[in-house]
Amino acid sequence: MSGEDKLTIQLLGPPRVLWQGEEWHIKRRKSRMLLYFLAYQPNKKVVSRSDIILYFWGDQPEDKGKSHLRDLLSKLRKELPQSNMLLTNRELVWLNEESVSIDAIEFDALFRQLNLQILVPEDSPLSDMVFQKMIAAVNMWQASQFMYGINALGEDDLQNWIDEQNNDLRYKRLDLMTKLGRHFVFLGDYKEANKWFDQVIQDDEFYNFDHAKVFRLEVLFRMGQLPQATSYYKELKENYLPDDFGQYSRLFNDLCQDIEALG
């Protein structure tokens, strides 16, 4: 089945549903949420009915949850371009992978391929193939958050699911962006490297990528921007211990010594 013949579900940013290149509107809010939930199940292709009930109606009696789910599945199926895009049996619910395309699933699969250590050397540029795939993966994102702008209809378990997926996917995006920045460092294109590190630092809400700040310091130093490098190094020394940068602590110490020697 060609790409245009598939229902396209975009979750890397504000959610969108496309059919044959045009926006496809799912009118009911809860139907949309169920579609998004079913769409991003990276470690399994099917979801049990009991799990859906737990996430969507966790505070209600089981029989009511089952009734609500049957009703919602019926409504969602009627709102899809083709009824066989949503598949069910007595226990399980899933989207037909032959007729549905999901950007978050494609991104996650691509990340797993690119995360092989043999493909990403520590001290040299990426191969052209790996570089192009990383750029393609990062460019899948329309905003810096998974399901941007969506809340969980007051269901705590469902909101926790959204937050967990968001944190995981955002980490993977920032990891690829950091590796792209290092790629440009090894090419000697420090200006382009600095753009990537600045973006990582800006989007790193939970401070998982503090080492990007060391890389940014290195780039400023290598570009000969000594006043900026000196100011930035002082800021980092004030807020971090060298060990905070893990395996890049030695690089940070060496940069500090070089900057102090020139200062």
N, C-alpha and C positions, 0 to 999 in steps of 0.2 A: 504494500500500500504506500503510495507516495505521500510526501509530507503534507501537501494540501488536503489530502483525503483523511488526514488524522485530526482529531480534536487536539489542539495545542493548549496546554495549561502552563502558564508562566507564573512561577512563585518566587523567583529571585528578584524581589522588588514588589511593587503593588501588583496583586494577583490579576491576571487577565486570562480570559478564555477565548480562543480563536477557532474559527471553523472556515475552511477554504479561504483563508487570508483575511477574513472579516471578524470583527468583534462579535462574540456570541454571548447573549445575555441570559444568565440564570437569574430569574426574578427573585426567588425566595432566598433570603439571607442564609437560613440554616441549610438549605440545599447547596448553596455555594460552599459553605464551610465543610460540609460532608464531602463534597467533590475534592476540595483542597486536601482534606485529611486522607482520603483514599489515594490521592495522587502521589503524596510523598511518604512512601513506606520503603525506604532504601534497602532494608535488610530482609524484606519479605514482600511477596507479591500480593498476598491476601491478608485480610483483617477479619478476625472473628467477630460475629455479631455481638458477643458479650463484651468485647473490648470497646466497640463503638458505643454501646449503651453506657459503659462506664465513663467514657470521655464526654458524652453528650447529655446524658441524663443520670449522672451518678448519684444524685440525691433523691431519685424517685424509686418506687418499688419496681422490682424486676419485670412484672407483667406489664406495667405501664410503659417501661422502657422498651420492651419488645414491640408493643403496639405502636409507639412513637416511631420506632425504627422502620417497621413495615410501611407505615404511612409516608415517612420521609423518603425511603427508597423508591416508592411508587411515584412520588412527586418529582424526584430528581430524574428518574428514567424518562419521564414524559417531557422534561425540559432539555434533554440532550438531543443532538441532531439525529442520532441513531440509538435505538433502544439497546442494542447489543454492546454498546460501549460500557455499560454497567452490568456486571455479571454477579449472580448470587446462587447460593444453594442454602440448605437448611442451617448451616453453621457459619458460612464464610461469605464475605463480600469483597469484590475486587474490580478494578478497571481492566478492560480488555487491552493488553499491551500492543496488540496488533492494530488498534484503531485510536490509540491515545499517545501523544508525545508530551513529555514533562521535562521542562528545563532543569529543575532541581535534581531529578534522577540522572539526567545526562551529565550534569556538572559533577555530581558525586562519583559517577563511574569514571569520568575523565580524571578527577583528582586521584582516585585510587591507582590509575595507570601511571600518572605522573609522580606519584609519591614513592616509586621504586628508587632506592638510593643509587642504583647503577645509572639511572637516567639523569640524575641531578648531582654532578660533581661538586665537591666542596670548594675547589680552588681554580675553576676554569669556567668559561662560558658554556651555556647550554647548546646542545645541537640545534640546528635549524628546525628539525621536526618537533622537538620538545618545546622549543620557544614558541612556535606557531600554535601548538596545542594549548600551552599555558595562556597565551593571549586570547585564544578562542574561549577558554574556560572563564577567564576573568570578564570577558566582554558579554558573557551570558547575563550578567547582573545588570538590572535596570536601576537599582538603588542598592544601598549598602546593607539592607536587612531583608531577611526571608519573610514573605507575606507582609510587607511593609504596610502599615496603616490598618491592619486587621486586628480586632480583638475577639475574644473567645465567647461572646454571648453570655458572659457571667458565669461560665463553667470553669472552676479553678483547674481541674485536671486537664482540660483542653488547652487552657492558657499555658499551663506548665509544659505541655507537649509543644506548643508553638515556640515557647522560649528555648526549650532544649534544642529543637531543630535549628532555630535561628543562631544560637551560640555555636553549634557544631559547624554549620555551613559557613558562618562568618569567619570562624577560625581558619577553615580550609581556604577561603578566599584570600585572607590576609597572608597566609602561608605562601600561596602562589605569588602574590604581589611582592612579598619579600624576596622570594627567589628570583623574580624578574629584576628587581633592583640590583641584586648581587650579580646577575648576568651582565648588566650594563657596567657595573664596577669593573668586572674582569675584562670588558671590552675597552675600558678607559673612557666611556661616555658618562662622565660623572654628573653632568647636568640632567640627563635622562634618569640616571639612578636616583638622584635626589628627588625627582618628581614622585617616583614610586615609594620611596621611604617616607616622604612627607604625607602621602595618602594613607599609608599603613598607620602611621602615628596618629593621624587625624581620626581614623576609623576604629582604632584599637580601644574600644570602650572599657574593656576589662583588663587592660595592661598585660596581655599575654605576649606582646611583641616588643618588650622594652629593648631587646637587642637591635631593633630597627633604629633606635636612637643612636646606638654605637655606630651603626653603618652610616647614618646621616652625618655624624661627627667626622667619620673617616672621609666621606665625600667632600665635606666642606674643607677639610685639611688638604686633601689632594687637589682640589680646585684652586688652592692658594688663597682662599678667603679666610685669612688668619684672624681678623677681628671677629667675624661671625663664629669661627671655630672656637676661639678663645671664650667668647660669651656663652656659647652652647656648652662647652666643656665645663665651665664653672657652674652652670645650671644643673648639669648632670651630677657633678661631684657633690652639690648641695643636697640633692634629692635621692641619691642612690649610693649604695656601697658597691665597690667593684664586683663583689661576688654576686650581686643582683643580676649581673649580665651572664651568668652561667659560663658556658664554654667560650664566650666572647669577652670574658673578664680580662684576659691577657691583652687582647686587642685594645680594649679600653685603656688599660694601664699604659701600654706603649704609646697610644695616641696622646694621652695626657702628658707623658714625658716629652714627647716631640714638640707639643704645643708650648709647654713651659720653657723648653730650651730655646725656642724661637721668640718667645715673648720677652 
